[in-house]
Amino acid sequence: MVKLEEDFDDELEDFEDFKEDKPLPQSNYDYKSRRILVWVAEKEIRQMVEDTLGFLLPLATIRIADSEEHVFKLSEKEEWDTFVVDFMEEGVSTSEFVKMINNEQNLLVALNYSQLNREDEQFATSAEPIRKLFDLDAFNNQTEEQE
């Protein structure tokens, strides 16, 4: 027996009837108590990084520094609970600033800024894991265990 194209359409319609709709996540994100200092050396991507982190961390205070001197000045001037860098940017991973943050046991989040493009289809699947990197409760529990 040969199936006709019409038969395939009927089977497809039957299949769609049985598909389950995935529930949408019921997450309300509120990071208004968060203070995040971000070091972005590359001028071309600075605004994109700021916009994307603002989208990922609604209501958070996010400040962008453009150089190591600027990030040192801002870190001394104000209190920050999280510092964000991209180790792929030249000189960042070996900088004195990163050494200082690691020695003080502050929350340091290393992101690949080229992956923070909200327009990219892949970004939707990586957004939630990126948000989890900024979980202060998990960080505080980990530092308490180390002490």
C-alpha positions in Angstrom: 0.0 0.0 0.0 1.4 3.4 -1.0 0.7 6.3 1.2 -0.4 9.5 -0.4 0.7 12.9 0.6 -2.8 13.6 2.0 -2.3 10.7 4.4 0.9 12.2 5.8 -0.9 15.5 6.5 -3.6 13.6 8.4 -1.0 11.8 10.6 0.7 15.1 11.3 -2.5 16.7 12.5 -3.1 13.7 14.7 0.4 14.0 16.2 -0.1 17.7 16.9 -3.2 16.9 19.0 -1.0 14.8 21.4 1.8 17.2 21.8 2.1 18.6 25.3 2.7 22.2 25.8 5.7 22.9 27.9 4.9 25.0 30.9 6.5 28.4 30.8 8.8 29.1 33.7 7.1 31.2 36.4 10.2 33.2 37.4 10.1 36.7 38.6 13.6 38.0 38.7 14.4 40.9 41.0 18.1 41.8 41.5 17.5 45.3 42.9 19.8 44.6 45.9 22.6 43.6 43.6 25.6 45.8 42.8 27.6 44.6 39.8 30.8 46.1 38.5 31.7 44.9 35.0 35.1 45.4 33.2 34.7 45.6 29.4 37.9 46.7 27.7 36.5 46.5 24.1 34.6 49.7 23.3 32.6 48.1 20.4 30.8 45.6 22.8 30.5 47.7 25.9 26.9 48.8 25.3 25.8 45.3 24.2 27.3 43.8 27.4 25.6 46.4 29.6 22.2 45.9 27.8 22.4 42.1 28.0 23.3 42.0 31.7 20.6 44.5 32.4 18.1 42.1 30.7 19.5 39.1 32.6 19.6 40.9 35.9 16.6 43.2 36.1 16.8 46.1 38.6 20.4 45.4 39.4 22.9 48.3 39.7 25.3 47.6 36.9 28.3 49.8 36.2 30.7 49.4 33.3 34.4 50.2 33.6 36.6 50.5 30.5 40.1 49.9 31.9 41.9 48.3 34.9 42.5 51.8 36.4 38.8 52.6 36.1 37.7 49.4 37.6 40.1 49.9 40.5 38.8 53.4 41.1 35.2 52.3 41.1 35.9 49.3 43.3 37.5 51.5 45.9 34.9 54.3 45.7 31.8 52.1 46.0 30.7 48.7 47.5 30.1 45.9 44.9 28.9 42.4 45.6 29.9 41.0 42.2 32.7 41.7 39.6 32.4 40.6 36.0 35.2 40.1 33.5 36.0 38.3 30.3 39.2 36.3 30.5 39.4 36.3 26.7 40.1 40.1 26.7 43.8 40.8 26.6 45.5 41.2 29.9 42.4 40.6 32.1 43.2 37.1 33.4 46.6 38.2 34.6 45.6 41.6 35.9 46.2 42.9 39.4 42.5 43.6 39.7 41.6 39.9 39.2 44.3 38.9 41.7 42.9 41.3 44.2 39.3 40.1 43.8 40.3 36.5 44.1 42.3 37.2 47.3 39.4 39.1 48.9 37.1 36.2 48.1 34.6 38.4 46.4 32.2 37.0 43.8 34.0 37.1 40.4 32.0 36.0 37.4 34.0 35.3 34.2 31.8 35.5 31.1 32.7 35.2 27.4 31.2 38.6 26.2 30.9 37.3 22.7 28.3 34.8 23.9 26.1 37.6 25.4 24.3 38.5 22.2 20.6 38.6 23.0 19.8 38.5 19.2 21.4 35.0 18.9 19.0 32.0 19.1 21.5 30.2 21.3 21.3 32.9 23.9 17.8 31.9 25.1 19.2 28.5 26.2 22.1 29.9 28.0 20.3 32.8 29.8 19.2 30.8 32.8 22.6 29.2 33.6 24.2 32.7 33.3 21.6 34.0 35.8 22.6 31.2 38.2 26.2 32.5 38.1 25.0 35.6 39.9 23.3 33.6 42.8 24.6 35.3 45.9 23.0 32.8 48.3 24.9 29.9 46.7 28.2 32.0 46.8 27.7 33.0 50.5 27.0 29.4 51.4 30.2 28.2 49.7 32.4 30.9 51.3 30.9 30.0 54.8 31.8 26.3 54.2 35.4 27.3 53.3 35.9 29.3 56.5 
